[in-house]
Amino acid sequence: MWPQVSLREVSREDVPRLCEWLQDEEVNNTWYGCDESGAPVHVGYTPQNAADCSSEEWEHTFQSEERKIYSICNADGEHIGEGQLVMEPEVRSAHMFILIGRKDLWYQHYGASAMIHLLDEAFSSHGVHRVWLAVPEYNEPARFMCERIGFVLEGRLRRRQQRGGEWYDSLSMGLLADEYIRRRPGLLEQVAGT
Ligand SMILES: CC(C)(COP(=O)(O)OP(=O)(O)OC[C@H]1O[C@@H](n2cnc3c(N)ncnc32)[C@H](O)[C@@H]1OP(=O)(O)O)[C@@H](O)C(=O)NCCC(=O)NCCS
Protein backbone atom coordinates (compact mmCIF):
# COMPACT_ATOMS: atom_id res chain seq x y z
CA MET A 1 0.00 0.00 0.00
CA TRP A 2 1.00 3.61 -0.53
CA PRO A 3 1.40 5.70 2.65
CA GLN A 4 -1.04 8.43 3.64
CA VAL A 5 0.27 11.95 3.24
CA SER A 6 -1.26 15.40 3.48
CA LEU A 7 -0.54 18.90 2.23
CA ARG A 8 -0.49 22.02 4.35
CA GLU A 9 0.77 25.59 4.17
CA VAL A 10 4.52 26.09 4.49
CA SER A 11 5.50 27.26 7.97
CA ARG A 12 8.62 29.17 9.02
CA GLU A 13 9.87 26.02 10.77
CA ASP A 14 9.70 24.06 7.50
CA VAL A 15 12.25 26.22 5.74
CA PRO A 16 15.40 25.20 7.69
CA ARG A 17 14.42 21.56 7.15
CA LEU A 18 14.20 22.17 3.42
CA CYS A 19 17.65 23.82 3.52
CA GLU A 20 19.02 20.79 5.33
CA TRP A 21 17.55 18.35 2.78
CA LEU A 22 18.93 20.38 -0.10
CA GLN A 23 22.42 20.30 1.39
CA ASP A 24 22.47 16.56 0.71
CA GLU A 25 24.27 15.98 -2.57
CA GLU A 26 22.07 13.04 -3.56
CA VAL A 27 18.96 15.17 -3.06
CA ASN A 28 20.16 18.32 -4.80
CA ASN A 29 21.70 16.30 -7.61
CA THR A 30 18.30 14.96 -8.67
CA TRP A 31 16.62 18.32 -7.98
CA TYR A 32 18.27 21.48 -9.34
CA GLY A 33 21.92 20.98 -8.33
CA CYS A 34 24.04 23.82 -6.98
CA ASP A 35 24.81 27.30 -8.31
CA GLU A 36 28.31 28.62 -9.08
CA SER A 37 28.84 29.45 -5.41
CA GLY A 38 28.01 25.85 -4.44
CA ALA A 39 24.63 26.72 -2.88
CA PRO A 40 21.80 24.24 -3.61
CA VAL A 41 19.27 25.62 -6.08
CA HIS A 42 15.56 25.50 -5.33
CA VAL A 43 12.57 26.51 -7.45
CA GLY A 44 10.31 29.49 -6.80
CA TYR A 45 12.22 30.95 -3.87
CA THR A 46 15.55 30.73 -2.09
CA PRO A 47 15.05 28.82 1.18
CA GLN A 48 18.30 30.21 2.63
CA ASN A 49 16.75 33.72 2.42
CA ALA A 50 13.17 32.76 3.26
CA ALA A 51 13.88 31.54 6.80
CA ASP A 52 13.98 35.06 8.22
CA CYS A 53 12.40 37.22 5.56
CA SER A 54 9.85 39.94 6.43
CA SER A 55 6.15 39.07 6.71
CA GLU A 56 5.51 40.96 3.46
CA GLU A 57 8.11 38.89 1.62
CA TRP A 58 6.76 35.72 3.20
CA GLU A 59 3.24 36.52 2.08
CA HIS A 60 4.43 37.42 -1.39
CA THR A 61 6.09 34.00 -1.75
CA PHE A 62 3.76 31.69 0.13
CA GLN A 63 0.35 33.29 -0.47
CA SER A 64 0.88 33.78 -4.18
CA GLU A 65 -1.93 32.94 -6.58
CA GLU A 66 0.60 32.22 -9.31
CA ARG A 67 2.75 29.69 -7.49
CA LYS A 68 1.04 27.51 -4.92
CA ILE A 69 3.56 26.02 -2.50
CA TYR A 70 2.63 23.20 -0.12
CA SER A 71 4.49 21.30 2.56
CA ILE A 72 4.02 17.54 2.28
CA CYS A 73 3.54 15.68 5.58
CA ASN A 74 3.43 12.00 6.51
CA ALA A 75 0.61 10.38 8.49
CA ASP A 76 2.18 11.63 11.75
CA GLY A 77 2.13 15.19 10.47
CA GLU A 78 5.91 15.33 10.02
CA HIS A 79 7.16 17.52 7.22
CA ILE A 80 8.75 15.30 4.54
CA GLY A 81 8.77 17.35 1.35
CA GLU A 82 7.38 20.12 -0.79
CA GLY A 83 5.05 20.38 -3.76
CA GLN A 84 4.47 23.35 -6.01
CA LEU A 85 1.94 24.20 -8.70
CA VAL A 86 2.86 27.03 -11.01
CA MET A 87 -0.42 28.21 -12.49
CA GLU A 88 -0.64 29.00 -16.20
CA PRO A 89 -4.16 30.51 -16.24
CA GLU A 90 -4.06 31.54 -19.90
CA VAL A 91 -4.00 27.86 -20.87
CA ARG A 92 -5.64 26.47 -17.71
CA SER A 93 -2.52 24.43 -16.99
CA ALA A 94 -0.30 23.93 -13.99
CA HIS A 95 3.38 23.05 -13.93
CA MET A 96 4.02 20.72 -11.00
CA PHE A 97 7.18 20.37 -8.91
CA ILE A 98 7.61 17.73 -6.23
CA LEU A 99 10.37 17.00 -3.76
CA ILE A 100 10.41 14.31 -1.10
CA GLY A 101 13.25 15.81 0.92
CA ARG A 102 13.51 12.89 3.36
CA LYS A 103 15.53 10.56 1.17
CA ASP A 104 15.16 7.73 3.72
CA LEU A 105 11.52 7.68 2.51
CA TRP A 106 12.27 7.46 -1.22
CA TYR A 107 10.82 4.59 -3.27
CA GLN A 108 8.01 3.92 -0.78
CA HIS A 109 5.38 5.77 -2.80
CA TYR A 110 5.30 8.92 -0.67
CA GLY A 111 5.86 10.81 -3.91
CA ALA A 112 3.00 9.08 -5.74
CA SER A 113 0.68 9.57 -2.78
CA ALA A 114 1.57 13.28 -2.54
CA MET A 115 0.94 13.64 -6.26
CA ILE A 116 -2.69 12.59 -5.80
CA HIS A 117 -3.17 15.51 -3.38
CA LEU A 118 -1.38 17.95 -5.68
CA LEU A 119 -3.49 16.78 -8.62
CA ASP A 120 -6.68 17.16 -6.55
CA GLU A 121 -5.59 20.72 -5.76
CA ALA A 122 -4.84 21.46 -9.39
CA PHE A 123 -7.86 19.86 -11.02
CA SER A 124 -10.55 20.28 -8.33
CA SER A 125 -9.58 23.37 -6.36
CA HIS A 126 -8.06 25.35 -9.22
CA GLY A 127 -10.01 23.94 -12.18
CA VAL A 128 -7.03 23.40 -14.45
CA HIS A 129 -7.34 21.27 -17.55
CA ARG A 130 -3.80 19.94 -17.69
CA VAL A 131 -0.88 19.34 -15.30
CA TRP A 132 2.64 18.76 -16.51
CA LEU A 133 6.14 18.16 -15.22
CA ALA A 134 9.59 18.40 -16.76
CA VAL A 135 11.43 15.24 -15.71
CA PRO A 136 15.19 15.23 -16.32
CA GLU A 137 16.16 12.27 -18.50
CA TYR A 138 18.42 10.87 -15.77
CA ASN A 139 15.67 10.93 -13.11
CA GLU A 140 14.20 7.45 -13.47
CA PRO A 141 12.34 7.37 -10.12
CA ALA A 142 10.49 10.57 -11.07
CA ARG A 143 9.61 9.16 -14.48
CA PHE A 144 8.37 5.87 -12.98
CA MET A 145 6.32 7.80 -10.41
CA CYS A 146 4.72 9.94 -13.12
CA GLU A 147 3.97 6.91 -15.30
CA ARG A 148 2.41 5.10 -12.35
CA ILE A 149 0.06 8.06 -11.81
CA GLY A 150 -0.85 8.14 -15.51
CA PHE A 151 1.26 10.97 -16.90
CA VAL A 152 1.98 10.61 -20.60
CA LEU A 153 5.21 11.49 -22.38
CA GLU A 154 4.42 14.56 -24.49
CA GLY A 155 7.79 15.67 -25.70
CA ARG A 156 11.44 16.23 -25.07
CA LEU A 157 12.78 19.55 -23.82
CA ARG A 158 16.29 19.64 -25.18
CA ARG A 159 19.11 20.49 -22.80
CA ARG A 160 16.82 21.90 -20.13
CA GLN A 161 18.70 20.77 -17.07
CA GLN A 162 22.32 21.14 -16.11
CA ARG A 163 24.09 18.65 -13.91
CA GLY A 164 27.81 18.47 -13.18
CA GLY A 165 28.56 20.92 -15.97
CA GLU A 166 26.65 18.88 -18.59
CA TRP A 167 23.29 19.67 -20.14
CA TYR A 168 20.56 17.03 -20.14
CA ASP A 169 17.18 16.80 -21.85
CA SER A 170 13.98 16.73 -19.80
CA LEU A 171 10.86 14.74 -20.61
CA SER A 172 7.68 16.76 -20.72
CA MET A 173 5.02 14.60 -19.07
CA GLY A 174 1.38 15.66 -18.92
CA LEU A 175 -1.92 14.53 -17.49
CA LEU A 176 -5.35 15.83 -18.55
CA ALA A 177 -8.28 16.40 -16.20
CA ASP A 178 -10.49 13.69 -17.76
CA GLU A 179 -7.63 11.17 -17.68
CA TYR A 180 -7.08 11.91 -13.99
CA ILE A 181 -10.80 11.61 -13.17
CA ARG A 182 -10.78 8.14 -14.75
CA ARG A 183 -7.64 7.01 -12.95
CA ARG A 184 -8.26 8.57 -9.52
CA PRO A 185 -10.42 5.77 -7.98
CA GLY A 186 -7.78 3.18 -8.89
CA LEU A 187 -5.00 5.34 -7.49
CA LEU A 188 -6.87 5.90 -4.23
CA GLU A 189 -7.26 2.13 -3.84
CA GLN A 190 -3.47 1.99 -3.53
CA VAL A 191 -3.36 4.39 -0.59
CA ALA A 192 -3.53 2.83 2.87
CA GLY A 193 -6.74 3.51 4.75
CA THR A 194 -8.73 5.06 1.90
C1 LIG B 1 11.30 11.85 -7.51
C2 LIG B 1 10.73 11.65 -6.13
C3 LIG B 1 9.68 12.75 -5.83
C4 LIG B 1 10.05 10.29 -6.09
O1 LIG B 1 9.46 10.10 -4.82
P1 LIG B 1 9.27 8.63 -4.26
O2 LIG B 1 8.44 8.70 -3.05
O3 LIG B 1 10.59 7.97 -4.16
O4 LIG B 1 8.46 8.01 -5.50
P2 LIG B 1 7.60 6.71 -5.58
O5 LIG B 1 8.05 5.71 -4.54
O6 LIG B 1 6.17 7.12 -5.57
O7 LIG B 1 7.94 6.20 -7.05
C5 LIG B 1 9.26 5.89 -7.41
C6 LIG B 1 9.24 4.85 -8.51
O8 LIG B 1 10.57 4.63 -8.96
C7 LIG B 1 10.92 3.25 -8.82
N1 LIG B 1 12.36 3.23 -8.57
C8 LIG B 1 13.23 3.82 -9.38
N2 LIG B 1 14.47 3.68 -8.92
C9 LIG B 1 14.40 2.98 -7.81
C10 LIG B 1 15.37 2.52 -6.89
N3 LIG B 1 16.66 2.77 -7.06
N4 LIG B 1 14.96 1.86 -5.82
C11 LIG B 1 13.66 1.61 -5.64
N5 LIG B 1 12.69 2.02 -6.49
C12 LIG B 1 13.07 2.70 -7.57
C13 LIG B 1 10.00 2.76 -7.75
O9 LIG B 1 9.81 1.37 -7.83
C14 LIG B 1 8.71 3.52 -8.06
O10 LIG B 1 8.06 2.97 -9.18
P3 LIG B 1 6.79 1.97 -9.04
O11 LIG B 1 5.64 2.79 -8.55
O12 LIG B 1 6.59 1.52 -10.44
O13 LIG B 1 7.18 0.92 -8.06
C15 LIG B 1 11.84 11.67 -5.02
O14 LIG B 1 12.79 10.70 -5.35
C16 LIG B 1 12.49 13.02 -4.90
O15 LIG B 1 11.96 13.90 -4.23
N6 LIG B 1 13.65 13.23 -5.58
C17 LIG B 1 14.34 14.52 -5.58
C18 LIG B 1 13.53 15.59 -6.28
C19 LIG B 1 13.03 15.17 -7.63
O16 LIG B 1 13.71 14.46 -8.35
N7 LIG B 1 11.82 15.60 -7.97
C20 LIG B 1 11.17 15.29 -9.22
C21 LIG B 1 11.65 16.18 -10.29
S1 LIG B 1 10.74 15.92 -11.79
The ligand as an SDF file (V2000), in Angstrom:
LIG
                    3D

 48 50  0  0  0  0  0  0  0  0999 V2000
   11.3000   11.8470   -7.5110 C   0  0  0  0  0  0  0  0  0  0  0  0
   10.7270   11.6510   -6.1260 C   0  0  0  0  0  0  0  0  0  0  0  0
    9.6790   12.7480   -5.8270 C   0  0  0  0  0  0  0  0  0  0  0  0
   10.0520   10.2860   -6.0900 C   0  0  0  0  0  0  0  0  0  0  0  0
    9.4570   10.1020   -4.8250 O   0  0  0  0  0  0  0  0  0  0  0  0
    9.2670    8.6280   -4.2600 P   0  0  0  0  0  0  0  0  0  0  0  0
    8.4370    8.6960   -3.0490 O   0  0  0  0  0  0  0  0  0  0  0  0
   10.5880    7.9680   -4.1620 O   0  0  0  0  0  0  0  0  0  0  0  0
    8.4650    8.0140   -5.4980 O   0  0  0  0  0  0  0  0  0  0  0  0
    7.5990    6.7120   -5.5750 P   0  0  0  0  0  0  0  0  0  0  0  0
    8.0490    5.7090   -4.5420 O   0  0  0  0  0  0  0  0  0  0  0  0
    6.1700    7.1160   -5.5700 O   0  0  0  0  0  0  0  0  0  0  0  0
    7.9350    6.1990   -7.0520 O   0  0  0  0  0  0  0  0  0  0  0  0
    9.2550    5.8900   -7.4080 C   0  0  0  0  0  0  0  0  0  0  0  0
    9.2440    4.8540   -8.5100 C   0  0  0  0  0  0  0  0  0  0  0  0
   10.5750    4.6350   -8.9590 O   0  0  0  0  0  0  0  0  0  0  0  0
   10.9180    3.2510   -8.8180 C   0  0  0  0  0  0  0  0  0  0  0  0
   12.3650    3.2290   -8.5690 N   0  0  0  0  0  0  0  0  0  0  0  0
   13.2270    3.8200   -9.3790 C   0  0  0  0  0  0  0  0  0  0  0  0
   14.4730    3.6820   -8.9250 N   0  0  0  0  0  0  0  0  0  0  0  0
   14.3960    2.9780   -7.8100 C   0  0  0  0  0  0  0  0  0  0  0  0
   15.3710    2.5250   -6.8920 C   0  0  0  0  0  0  0  0  0  0  0  0
   16.6620    2.7710   -7.0570 N   0  0  0  0  0  0  0  0  0  0  0  0
   14.9610    1.8600   -5.8170 N   0  0  0  0  0  0  0  0  0  0  0  0
   13.6600    1.6050   -5.6420 C   0  0  0  0  0  0  0  0  0  0  0  0
   12.6930    2.0190   -6.4930 N   0  0  0  0  0  0  0  0  0  0  0  0
   13.0670    2.7010   -7.5700 C   0  0  0  0  0  0  0  0  0  0  0  0
    9.9990    2.7560   -7.7460 C   0  0  0  0  0  0  0  0  0  0  0  0
    9.8080    1.3750   -7.8350 O   0  0  0  0  0  0  0  0  0  0  0  0
    8.7130    3.5160   -8.0600 C   0  0  0  0  0  0  0  0  0  0  0  0
    8.0590    2.9740   -9.1840 O   0  0  0  0  0  0  0  0  0  0  0  0
    6.7930    1.9740   -9.0440 P   0  0  0  0  0  0  0  0  0  0  0  0
    5.6360    2.7920   -8.5460 O   0  0  0  0  0  0  0  0  0  0  0  0
    6.5880    1.5200  -10.4360 O   0  0  0  0  0  0  0  0  0  0  0  0
    7.1780    0.9180   -8.0580 O   0  0  0  0  0  0  0  0  0  0  0  0
   11.8390   11.6690   -5.0220 C   0  0  0  0  0  0  0  0  0  0  0  0
   12.7850   10.6990   -5.3510 O   0  0  0  0  0  0  0  0  0  0  0  0
   12.4870   13.0210   -4.9040 C   0  0  0  0  0  0  0  0  0  0  0  0
   11.9640   13.9030   -4.2340 O   0  0  0  0  0  0  0  0  0  0  0  0
   13.6470   13.2250   -5.5780 N   0  0  0  0  0  0  0  0  0  0  0  0
   14.3370   14.5170   -5.5760 C   0  0  0  0  0  0  0  0  0  0  0  0
   13.5260   15.5950   -6.2760 C   0  0  0  0  0  0  0  0  0  0  0  0
   13.0260   15.1670   -7.6320 C   0  0  0  0  0  0  0  0  0  0  0  0
   13.7110   14.4620   -8.3500 O   0  0  0  0  0  0  0  0  0  0  0  0
   11.8170   15.6010   -7.9680 N   0  0  0  0  0  0  0  0  0  0  0  0
   11.1690   15.2910   -9.2230 C   0  0  0  0  0  0  0  0  0  0  0  0
   11.6540   16.1820  -10.2930 C   0  0  0  0  0  0  0  0  0  0  0  0
   10.7360   15.9240  -11.7890 S   0  0  0  0  0  0  0  0  0  0  0  0
  1  2  1  0
  2  3  1  0
  2  4  1  0
  2 36  1  0
  4  5  1  0
  5  6  1  0
  6  7  2  0
  6  8  1  0
  6  9  1  0
  9 10  1  0
 10 11  2  0
 10 12  1  0
 10 13  1  0
 13 14  1  0
 14 15  1  0
 15 16  1  0
 15 30  1  0
 16 17  1  0
 17 18  1  0
 17 28  1  0
 18 19  1  0
 18 27  1  0
 19 20  2  0
 20 21  1  0
 21 22  1  0
 21 27  2  0
 22 23  1  0
 22 24  2  0
 24 25  1  0
 25 26  2  0
 26 27  1  0
 28 29  1  0
 28 30  1  0
 30 31  1  0
 31 32  1  0
 32 33  2  0
 32 34  1  0
 32 35  1  0
 36 37  1  0
 36 38  1  0
 38 39  2  0
 38 40  1  0
 40 41  1  0
 41 42  1  0
 42 43  1  0
 43 44  2  0
 43 45  1  0
 45 46  1  0
 46 47  1  0
 47 48  1  0
M  END
$$$$
